[in-house]
Amino acid sequence: MRRADRLFQIVQQLRKGRLVTAAELARRLEVSERTVYRDMRDLIGSGVPVEGEAGVGYLLRDGYDLPPLMFTRDEVEALVVGARLARAWTGGELAEAAARALEKVEAAVPEARRRELADSRLFVPDFGFPVPLRERMDTLRAAINGRRVVLFDYRREDGTHSARSVQPLGLFFWGKVWTLGGWCELREDFRSFRLDRMDALHPLERGFDETPGRSLSDYIALWSGCH
């Protein structure tokens, strides 16, 4: 790890608002305690408001803001790919948010990194995700965040239609399709539903709580056990 990255990680640990010992920092950063003590002296000398001492622990005073972040080339490209994926394969709201986030990154990084953003050759074609699916995802994401039951008509692979009321728990991307994972009130069990087979989707006023046995972690555990 570069020294600059190590200093950044130390500040990140101190920002958690609790006393952190040199031994804990050394273990997390995989360096010696002597290195941590030296880094702490340098941080304090550079004006970072750290309180504490060797053998006791360190705290960061409230109100300290980090300077603008510096990204490596790989980190910049990871941000570009993530933003392009969000623009191409998520709902309209997230797509717009991804574009705004990328603009903020471009404004924050040095000119050399800005050129790397523009020159990235990792592309995500966006011709495969139609507007109705984007709108459907926006509706489902809002229902998941608001813990609201959704009602929709669902078309199974064999063409059978049924009305479903579902407690939505999460959205999952499988490369070309998105699925909704949730608790199906009709079947009284977990089910997965493809977004492209839904129709007449409506969030209900009725809310729900994730109770034991019907939570997202339970759904993922069940899915993991089947694969």
C-alpha positions as CSV (number, residue, x, y, z in Angstrom):
1,M,0.0,0.0,0.0
2,R,1.3,3.5,-0.9
3,R,2.0,5.7,2.0
4,A,-0.6,8.3,0.8
5,D,-3.2,5.5,0.7
6,R,-2.2,4.4,4.2
7,L,-2.6,7.9,5.6
8,F,-6.0,8.1,4.0
9,Q,-7.1,4.8,5.5
10,I,-5.9,6.0,8.9
11,V,-8.1,9.1,8.7
12,Q,-11.0,7.0,7.5
13,Q,-10.7,4.8,10.6
14,L,-10.4,7.8,12.9
15,R,-13.5,9.4,11.4
16,K,-15.6,6.6,12.9
17,G,-15.7,8.7,16.1
18,R,-14.2,6.2,18.5
19,L,-10.8,5.8,20.1
20,V,-8.5,3.7,17.9
21,T,-5.2,2.3,19.1
22,A,-2.0,2.0,17.1
23,A,-2.2,-1.8,17.5
24,E,-5.6,-1.9,15.9
25,L,-4.5,0.4,13.0
26,A,-1.3,-1.7,12.5
27,R,-3.4,-4.9,12.3
28,R,-5.8,-3.4,9.8
29,L,-3.1,-1.8,7.6
30,E,-0.7,-4.8,7.9
31,V,2.2,-2.6,9.1
32,S,4.2,-2.2,12.3
33,E,3.0,-0.1,15.2
34,R,6.2,2.0,14.7
35,T,5.0,2.8,11.2
36,V,1.6,3.9,12.6
37,Y,3.2,6.1,15.2
38,R,5.3,7.7,12.5
39,D,2.2,8.2,10.3
40,M,0.3,9.8,13.2
41,R,3.1,12.3,13.8
42,D,3.0,13.2,10.2
43,L,-0.7,13.6,10.2
44,I,-0.7,15.8,13.2
45,G,2.2,17.8,11.8
46,S,0.3,18.4,8.6
47,G,-2.6,19.9,10.5
48,V,-5.0,17.0,10.8
49,P,-6.8,17.5,14.2
50,V,-5.9,14.2,15.9
51,E,-6.1,13.9,19.6
52,G,-4.4,11.2,21.7
53,E,-1.0,9.7,22.2
54,A,1.0,6.5,21.8
55,G,-0.1,3.7,24.1
56,V,-3.5,5.2,24.7
57,G,-5.2,5.7,21.3
58,Y,-6.3,8.4,18.9
59,L,-9.4,10.3,18.1
60,L,-10.3,12.8,15.3
61,R,-11.9,16.0,16.4
62,D,-15.4,16.6,14.9
63,G,-15.8,18.7,11.9
64,Y,-12.7,17.6,10.0
65,D,-13.3,17.1,6.2
66,L,-10.9,15.2,4.0
67,P,-9.2,17.0,1.1
68,P,-10.4,16.1,-2.4
69,L,-9.9,12.4,-3.1
70,M,-7.2,11.2,-5.5
71,F,-8.0,8.1,-7.6
72,T,-5.7,5.7,-9.2
73,R,-6.2,4.9,-12.9
74,D,-7.9,1.6,-12.1
75,E,-10.2,3.3,-9.6
76,V,-11.2,5.9,-12.2
77,E,-12.0,3.2,-14.7
78,A,-14.0,1.2,-12.2
79,L,-16.1,4.4,-11.5
80,V,-16.6,4.9,-15.3
81,V,-17.8,1.3,-15.8
82,G,-20.1,1.4,-12.8
83,A,-21.7,4.6,-14.0
84,R,-22.1,3.3,-17.5
85,L,-23.7,0.1,-16.2
86,A,-26.1,2.2,-14.1
87,R,-27.0,4.4,-17.1
88,A,-27.6,1.5,-19.4
89,W,-29.2,-1.1,-17.2
90,T,-31.1,0.5,-14.3
91,G,-34.1,2.7,-13.8
92,G,-34.3,6.3,-15.1
93,E,-33.7,7.8,-11.7
94,L,-30.5,5.8,-11.1
95,A,-29.3,6.4,-14.6
96,E,-29.6,10.2,-14.1
97,A,-27.9,9.9,-10.7
98,A,-25.0,7.9,-12.3
99,A,-24.5,10.6,-14.9
100,R,-24.5,13.3,-12.2
101,A,-22.0,11.3,-10.1
102,L,-19.7,10.9,-13.0
103,E,-19.8,14.6,-13.7
104,K,-18.8,15.2,-10.0
105,V,-15.9,12.8,-10.3
106,E,-14.7,14.5,-13.5
107,A,-14.8,17.9,-11.8
108,A,-12.8,16.6,-8.8
109,V,-10.0,14.7,-10.4
110,P,-6.9,16.2,-12.0
111,E,-6.7,16.8,-15.8
112,A,-4.7,13.7,-16.4
113,R,-7.4,11.5,-14.7
114,R,-10.1,13.4,-16.5
115,R,-8.6,12.4,-19.8
116,E,-8.5,8.8,-18.6
117,L,-12.3,9.0,-17.9
118,A,-12.9,10.1,-21.5
119,D,-10.5,7.5,-22.9
120,S,-11.8,4.5,-21.1
121,R,-12.6,1.7,-23.7
122,L,-14.9,-0.3,-21.5
123,F,-18.4,0.2,-22.9
124,V,-21.9,-0.8,-21.9
125,P,-24.4,-0.7,-24.8
126,D,-27.7,0.7,-23.7
127,F,-30.0,-0.5,-26.5
128,G,-31.3,-3.5,-24.6
129,F,-33.2,-1.9,-21.7
130,P,-36.5,-0.2,-22.9
131,V,-38.1,2.7,-21.2
132,P,-41.1,0.7,-19.7
133,L,-38.6,-1.5,-17.8
134,R,-36.7,1.5,-16.5
135,E,-40.0,2.9,-15.2
136,R,-40.8,-0.4,-13.7
137,M,-37.5,-0.5,-11.9
138,D,-38.0,3.0,-10.5
139,T,-41.4,1.9,-9.1
140,L,-40.0,-1.3,-7.5
141,R,-36.9,0.5,-6.1
142,A,-39.2,3.0,-4.4
143,A,-41.4,0.3,-3.0
144,I,-38.4,-1.7,-1.7
145,N,-37.0,1.4,0.0
146,G,-40.4,2.4,1.4
147,R,-41.4,-1.2,2.5
148,R,-44.6,-1.1,0.5
149,V,-46.4,-4.2,-1.0
150,V,-46.6,-4.2,-4.8
151,L,-49.4,-5.6,-7.0
152,F,-48.8,-6.7,-10.6
153,D,-49.9,-9.1,-13.3
154,Y,-47.3,-11.7,-14.0
155,R,-46.9,-13.8,-17.1
156,R,-45.1,-17.1,-16.5
157,E,-42.8,-18.8,-19.1
158,D,-45.7,-21.1,-20.1
159,G,-47.9,-18.0,-20.8
160,T,-50.1,-18.4,-17.7
161,H,-51.1,-15.1,-16.1
162,S,-51.8,-14.4,-12.4
163,A,-52.2,-11.4,-10.1
164,R,-49.5,-11.2,-7.5
165,S,-49.1,-9.1,-4.3
166,V,-45.5,-9.2,-3.2
167,Q,-43.5,-7.9,-0.4
168,P,-40.5,-6.7,-2.4
169,L,-37.0,-7.3,-0.9
170,G,-34.4,-6.7,-3.6
171,L,-33.6,-6.4,-7.3
172,F,-31.1,-8.7,-8.9
173,F,-29.3,-8.3,-12.2
174,W,-28.4,-11.4,-14.3
175,G,-26.6,-10.0,-17.2
176,K,-29.6,-9.4,-19.5
177,V,-32.6,-9.5,-17.2
178,W,-33.5,-8.1,-13.8
179,T,-35.6,-10.0,-11.3
180,L,-37.5,-9.0,-8.2
181,G,-37.0,-11.2,-5.1
182,G,-39.7,-11.0,-2.5
183,W,-42.3,-12.7,-0.4
184,C,-45.3,-13.7,-2.6
185,E,-48.5,-13.4,-0.6
186,L,-50.4,-15.6,-3.0
187,R,-48.0,-18.6,-2.6
188,E,-47.0,-17.7,0.9
189,D,-43.3,-18.2,0.0
190,F,-40.3,-16.6,-1.6
191,R,-40.5,-16.1,-5.3
192,S,-38.5,-14.4,-8.0
193,F,-40.2,-12.4,-10.8
194,R,-38.7,-11.2,-14.1
195,L,-39.3,-7.5,-14.6
196,D,-40.0,-8.0,-18.3
197,R,-42.9,-10.4,-17.5
198,M,-44.7,-7.9,-15.2
199,D,-47.6,-5.8,-16.2
200,A,-50.0,-3.3,-14.5
201,L,-47.5,-2.8,-11.7
202,H,-48.8,-0.7,-8.7
203,P,-47.4,0.0,-5.3
204,L,-50.1,-0.4,-2.6
205,E,-50.6,1.9,0.4
206,R,-50.1,-1.2,2.6
207,G,-46.6,-1.6,4.1
208,F,-44.8,-4.5,5.5
209,D,-41.9,-5.3,7.9
210,E,-39.1,-7.8,7.2
211,T,-39.9,-10.4,9.8
212,P,-37.7,-13.4,10.6
213,G,-38.2,-16.0,7.9
214,R,-39.3,-13.4,5.4
215,S,-36.3,-11.1,5.2
216,L,-33.9,-10.4,2.4
217,S,-31.2,-12.4,4.2
218,D,-33.6,-15.4,4.4
219,Y,-34.3,-15.0,0.7
220,I,-30.6,-14.9,-0.2
221,A,-29.8,-17.8,2.1
222,L,-32.6,-19.9,0.4
223,W,-31.4,-19.0,-3.0
224,S,-27.7,-19.8,-2.1
225,G,-28.7,-23.2,-0.8
226,C,-30.3,-24.1,-4.1
227,H,-27.3,-23.4,-6.3
